[in-house]
Amino acid sequence: MTYKLGNRSNERLEGVDPSLQTVVRMAIGISEQDFSVICGLRTRKEQEALVAKGASQTMKSKHLGGYAVDLMAYIDGGRWELNLYDEIADAMKAAAKDCGVKIRWGAAWHIDDFGAYEGTAEEAMNEYVDLRRSQGRRPFIDAPHFEIME
């Protein structure tokens, strides 16, 4: 089945970098998992509120400049199970590669050009988790997040 973005998702892409918009729009057409755009461009005030409640860790978010999106797996209004995001990430990876756009995925922070990565999204996330643990650090998995690398 071919999915497409709804009106709300398209509205949430307003103000997002045009090349990232292109990647998202291509990804929805090839994804095996339907998804929605839940966040694109944020104001400083919105970001401050997210940091204050612990939903974000930084005031240097790429959402502030329109260089990031958060996508939600769309099943019964939205789901958060991690395995659903592997499918979305694989579609974003393929779309980024086809568009020649460098993106980073929030479950594989160590890869600056996810489209050029040779493995699957699941493999990338597992590598990231292993890397962080080998450094004695906790992994920060933000699977809905994708950001453009300039």
N, C-alpha and C positions, 0 to 999 in steps of 0.2 A: 504494500500500500504506500502511496506517496502522500506525505503530509504537507501542510502549508501553514504559515503563520496566520493567526487570527488578528483582528483589528487591534486588540489590546497589546499584543506582542509587537505589532508594527508601530504603535504609538510609543512603546517603551524603547524602541530603537532610535527614535528621534533624538538628534544631538550626539549619537554615537558615531565614531569615525566611519566614514563611508566604506572603507575596505573591510572593516569588521562587520558592518551590516551585510555586505556582500557574502562574506563567509557564512554568517548565520543563515541567510536566506538560501544559500546553496545547501548547507548542511541539513536543513529541515526537509528538503526534497530528496535526500539520499539516506536519511536516518532510518534505522529500523525501529526507533523509539520516538514517538511523538513528543514534542516539547514545546514549552512556552517561554517567552522572554519575561523574566520577572523583574529585572532591573537592568538599566543601561546607565545613562548619565545621571549623576547625583549632584545635588547642591552640597556646599560645605556644611550647611546646617543639618541636612539629612545624614551626612557622614559622621558628624559629631554625635548625633543621637545614636547611631549604630555602634560607634566606639563606646559610648557611655553605657550602653546596655550589654556590651560584650559580643555583639553580633559581627563586629569587624575589629581588626587588631591595629589599624593604622589610619592616620590622617593623610597618608600619602597614597591613598587608593587611586587606581587608574580609572575608577568610575567618575572621579571628579573632572577629568578632562574628556570623558566620553571614549576612553580607550579600553573599556571592559564591559562585559555583559555577564549576567547570571541567568542561567537557563534551568527550568524545572521540568522534570519528566512529567508528561501529562497522561495520567491514568486516573480516572475517577476524581478529577479536579486537581490532581497533583500528588506526587509521591516522592519520597526521599531515600528509598533504598539504594545503596551505593552501586549495586550491580547495574541498575538502570542507566547510570551515568557513564558507564563504560561504552554503551552503545552510542550515546550522544557524543561523547568525546571522540569515538572513532569516526563519526560523521564530520565533526568539526575538524579533525585532523585531515581527513581526505579533502574537505572543502578548502582548508587553508593551503594545502599543497597545490591543489588545482588553481587557486587564485594567486599563488606566489606570495602569500601573506604569512609573516611569522607570528605565531600565537603561542601563548603559554597557558597550560591548563592548571587549575588550582588543586589538582590531586597529583601533579607531577611537576612541582615547582623547579626542579633541577634541569628541566629541558626548556631552553629558550626558543627553539624552533620545532614545535610539536609536529608540524606537517612533514618535517624531514626525518622524524623519528622512525626507525625501521620496524619497531614492534607494535603490539596492540596497546590500547589504553590501559587495559588491566596490567600488562607487563610494565608499563611506564609507572603506574601507581605503586606497584610492588617494589620496583627499583627505588623509588623515592622513599617509601617506608623503610626499606632495608638501609638506605643511605643514612637517613636521620637516626635510626637506631644505632648504626655503627659509630655515629658521632656522639652517642649518648644523649640525643635530643628527641623530643616527641615530634612525630610528624603532624603537620597541620593540613588536614584534608578538607578542601573546599571544592568538592566535585562539581557544583553548579557553575563555578567561575571560569571564565575565559578572558584573557587579556591580550591585546595586540602588543607586539614588541617592536619598538621603533628602531 
